[in-house]
Amino acid sequence: MSKILIVDDSKVNLEFLSAALKALGHEVIQANTGFEAFEMAKIHEPHVIITDLIMPSYTGTGYDLAKKIREHYETAHIPIIALSAEDDSSEALESGVDIFLSRPLGAHQLRETLKKFV
């Protein structure tokens, strides 16, 4: 079983993604902000991080999180999957994200993407 950290400021999105990942057999850790996610990544050492990109800047956006994860020696190796309804793929990849996925996200797409990392 893989440990996956999911990050989103929307409780609805967190619950949807959490249920989908648990149904696939993964352990799920949730964070509501980029700042919280960074601390949780250091503590829980997830196999993958799935983050929303667009969150209020005062809480740490997904872009901020990706940069911070890549800069820190304890977390730099963790794969990051970014989700967004906006087409921010180039900016996401520049910030350190491994894969960008557009919302809405289907279960098949999620499963196939995770196979690359876990």
RARA-V223917 format. One record per pair of residues at least 12 apart in sequence whose C-alpha atoms are under 10 Angstrom apart, sorted by the first residue. I is the first residue (numbers start at 1). J is the second residue. D is the distance in Angstrom with one decimal. If there is no record, write none. Layout:
I,J,D / I,J,D
This chain:
1,22,9.8 / 1,24,9.3 / 1,25,6.3 / 1,26,5.3 / 1,27,6.6 / 1,47,9.8 / 1,118,8.7 / 2,21,9.7 / 2,24,9.9 / 2,25,7.8 / 2,26,5.1 / 2,27,6.0 / 2,28,8.4 / 2,46,7.7 / 2,47,6.2 / 2,48,8.1 / 2,114,9.7 / 2,117,9.6 / 2,118,6.5 / 3,21,9.8 / 3,25,9.7 / 3,26,6.0 / 3,27,4.7 / 3,28,5.9 / 3,29,7.4 / 3,44,8.4 / 3,45,8.0 / 3,46,4.9 / 3,47,5.4 / 3,48,7.0 / 3,49,8.9 / 3,118,9.1 / 4,18,9.2 / 4,21,8.2 / 4,22,9.7 / 4,26,6.9 / 4,27,6.2 / 4,28,5.1 / 4,29,6.1 / 4,30,8.5 / 4,41,9.6 / 4,44,9.4 / 4,45,9.0 / 4,46,5.3 / 4,47,5.9 / 4,48,5.0 / 4,49,5.8 / 4,50,7.3 / 4,114,9.8 / 4,118,9.6 / 5,18,9.4 / 5,27,8.6 / 5,28,6.0 / 5,29,4.7 / 5,30,5.8 / 5,31,7.4 / 5,37,7.6 / 5,38,9.9 / 5,40,8.1 / 5,41,7.3 / 5,44,8.6 / 5,45,8.8 / 5,46,6.0 / 5,47,8.0 / 5,48,6.4 / 5,49,4.7 / 5,50,6.2 / 5,51,8.1 / 5,80,9.5 / 6,18,7.6 / 6,21,9.7 / 6,28,7.2 / 6,29,6.2 / 6,30,5.1 / 6,31,6.3 / 6,32,8.5 / 6,33,10.0 / 6,37,8.0 / 6,46,9.7 / 6,48,8.6 / 6,49,5.9 / 6,50,4.8 / 6,51,5.7 / 6,52,8.3 / 6,80,9.9 / 6,81,9.4 / 6,82,9.9 / 7,29,8.7 / 7,30,6.1 / 7,31,4.8 / 7,32,5.7 / 7,33,6.5 / 7,34,7.0 / 7,35,10.0 / 7,36,8.8 / 7,37,6.5 / 7,38,9.8 / 7,49,7.7 / 7,50,6.3 / 7,51,4.5 / 7,52,6.1 / 7,53,8.9 / 7,55,9.5 / 7,61,9.6 / 7,62,8.0 / 7,65,9.5 / 7,82,9.5 / 7,83,9.7 / 8,30,8.1 / 8,31,6.7 / 8,32,5.1 / 8,33,6.6 / 8,34,8.3 / 8,37,9.4 / 8,50,8.8 / 8,51,6.2 / 8,52,5.2 / 8,53,8.1 / 8,54,8.5 / 8,55,7.2 / 8,61,9.2 / 8,62,8.5 / 8,83,9.3 / 9,31,8.0 / 9,32,4.7 / 9,33,6.1 / 9,34,8.9 / 9,51,9.6 / 9,52,7.9 / 9,53,9.8 / 9,54,8.6 / 9,55,6.1 / 9,56,8.0 / 9,59,8.9 / 9,61,9.4 / 10,32,7.4 / 10,33,9.8 / 10,52,9.1 / 10,55,8.8 / 11,30,9.8 / 11,31,9.7 / 11,32,7.9 / 13,52,9.1 / 14,29,9.9 / 14,30,7.1 / 14,31,8.4 / 14,32,8.3 / 14,51,9.8 / 14,52,9.6 / 15,30,9.0 / 17,30,9.8 / 17,50,9.3 / 17,105,9.2 / 17,107,9.3 / 17,110,9.4 / 18,30,7.9 / 20,106,9.4 / 20,107,6.9 / 20,110,8.7 / 20,111,9.3 / 21,107,8.8 / 21,110,8.5 / 21,111,8.5 / 21,114,9.8 / 23,107,9.8 / 24,107,9.1 / 24,110,9.6 / 24,111,7.6 / 26,118,9.8 / 27,46,9.2 / 27,47,10.0 / 28,46,8.9 / 28,49,10.0 / 29,41,9.3 / 29,44,8.3 / 29,46,8.3 / 29,49,9.4 / 30,49,9.9 / 30,50,9.8 / 31,51,9.2 / 32,51,9.7 / 32,52,9.7 / 32,55,9.0 / 32,59,8.4 / 32,60,9.7 / 33,51,9.4 / 33,52,9.5 / 33,55,7.4 / 33,56,8.4 / 33,57,9.4 / 33,58,9.0 / 33,59,5.3 / 33,60,5.9 / 33,61,7.2 / 33,62,8.4 / 33,65,8.8 / 34,51,8.4 / 34,52,9.2 / 34,53,9.2 / 34,55,8.1 / 34,56,9.4 / 34,57,9.0 / 34,58,9.3 / 34,59,6.1 / 34,60,4.3 / 34,61,5.5 / 34,62,6.1 / 34,63,8.6 / 34,64,6.9 / 34,65,5.1 / 34,66,8.7 / 34,68,9.2 / 34,69,10.0 / 35,58,9.2 / 35,59,6.2 / 35,60,5.4 / 35,61,8.3 / 35,62,9.5 / 35,64,8.5 / 35,65,7.1 / 35,68,9.2 / 36,59,8.3 / 36,60,8.5 / 36,65,9.4 / 37,49,8.8 / 37,51,9.0 / 37,60,9.1 / 37,62,9.5 / 37,65,7.5 / 37,69,9.5 / 38,60,9.4 / 38,64,9.7 / 38,65,6.5 / 38,66,8.9 / 38,68,7.3 / 38,69,6.7 / 38,72,9.6 / 38,75,8.5 / 39,69,9.8 / 41,69,8.2 / 41,74,8.8 / 41,75,6.9 / 41,78,8.7 / 42,69,9.1 / 42,72,9.2 / 42,73,9.8 / 42,74,6.6 / 42,75,6.5 / 43,74,9.7 / 43,75,9.9 / 45,74,8.5 / 45,75,7.5 / 45,78,8.2 / 46,75,9.1 / 46,78,7.2 / 46,79,9.1 / 47,77,9.2 / 47,78,6.2 / 47,79,7.2 / 47,80,9.4 / 47,114,10.0 / 47,117,7.7 / 47,118,7.0 / 48,77,9.5 / 48,78,5.8 / 48,79,5.1 / 48,80,6.0 / 48,81,7.5 / 48,114,8.2 / 48,117,7.2 / 48,118,7.8 / 49,65,10.0 / 49,66,9.3 / 49,69,9.7 / 49,78,7.0 / 49,79,6.3 / 49,80,4.8 / 49,81,6.1 / 49,82,8.3 / 49,97,9.6 / 50,62,9.3 / 50,79,8.6 / 50,80,5.9 / 50,81,4.7 / 50,82,5.8 / 50,83,7.2 / 50,97,9.6 / 50,99,9.5 / 50,100,9.8 / 50,101,9.9 / 50,114,9.8 / 51,63,9.1 / 51,65,8.4 / 51,66,8.7 / 51,80,7.4 / 51,81,6.3 / 51,82,5.0 / 51,83,6.0 / 51,84,8.7 / 51,97,9.4 / 51,100,9.8 / 52,65,9.9 / 52,81,8.7 / 52,82,5.8 / 52,83,4.8 / 52,84,5.9 / 52,85,9.2 / 52,100,10.0 / 52,101,9.8 / 52,103,9.8 / 53,65,8.8 / 53,66,9.2 / 53,81,9.8 / 53,82,6.3 / 53,83,6.3 / 53,84,5.9 / 53,85,9.2 / 53,86,9.0 / 53,88,8.3 / 53,89,9.9 / 53,91,10.0 / 53,92,7.7 / 53,97,10.0 / 53,100,9.6 / 54,82,9.8 / 54,83,8.8 / 54,84,7.0 / 54,85,9.0 / 54,86,8.6 / 54,88,9.5 / 62,80,9.8 / 62,81,9.9 / 62,82,7.5 / 62,83,9.0 / 62,84,9.7 / 62,92,8.3 / 62,95,9.0 / 62,97,9.1 / 63,82,8.9 / 63,91,8.1 / 63,92,6.4 / 63,93,9.1 / 63,94,8.9 / 63,95,5.7 / 63,96,7.9 / 63,97,8.1 / 64,92,9.9 / 64,95,7.6 / 64,96,9.5 / 65,80,9.5 / 65,95,8.7 / 65,96,9.0 / 65,97,9.4 / 66,78,9.9 / 66,79,9.5 / 66,80,7.1 / 66,81,9.4 / 66,82,8.9 / 66,92,8.2 / 66,93,9.2 / 66,94,9.4 / 66,95,5.9 / 66,96,5.3 / 66,97,6.0 / 66,98,9.3 / 67,92,9.7 / 67,94,8.9 / 67,95,5.4 / 67,96,5.8 / 67,97,8.3 / 68,95,9.1 / 68,96,8.9 / 69,95,9.9 / 69,96,8.2 / 69,97,9.6 / 70,95,8.6 / 70,96,6.4 / 70,97,8.9 / 71,96,9.4 / 76,96,9.4 / 78,97,9.9 / 78,98,9.4 / 78,117,9.3 / 79,96,9.2 / 79,97,7.5 / 79,98,6.1 / 79,99,8.5 / 79,114,9.8 / 79,116,9.6 / 79,117,7.1 / 79,118,9.7 / 80,93,9.8 / 80,96,7.7 / 80,97,5.1 / 80,98,5.3 / 80,99,6.8 / 80,100,8.8 / 80,117,9.5 / 81,93,9.7 / 81,96,9.7 / 81,97,6.1 / 81,98,5.9 / 81,99,4.9 / 81,100,5.9 / 81,101,7.3 / 81,110,9.9 / 81,113,8.6 / 81,114,8.8 / 81,117,9.9 / 82,96,9.8 / 82,97,6.4 / 82,98,7.9 / 82,99,6.3 / 82,100,4.8 / 82,101,6.1 / 82,102,8.4 / 82,103,9.9 / 83,99,8.8 / 83,100,6.1 / 83,101,5.0 / 83,102,5.8 / 83,103,6.4 / 83,104,8.8 / 83,105,8.3 / 84,100,7.9 / 84,101,6.7 / 84,102,5.3 / 84,103,5.5 / 84,104,8.3 / 84,105,9.3 / 85,101,8.6 / 85,102,5.5 / 85,103,4.6 / 85,104,6.9 / 85,105,9.4 / 86,101,9.9 / 86,102,7.2 / 86,103,8.0 / 87,100,9.1 / 87,101,9.1 / 87,102,7.2 / 87,103,9.5 / 88,100,8.1 / 88,101,9.5 / 88,102,8.9 / 89,101,8.0 / 89,102,8.6 / 99,113,8.3 / 100,113,10.0 / 101,113,9.0
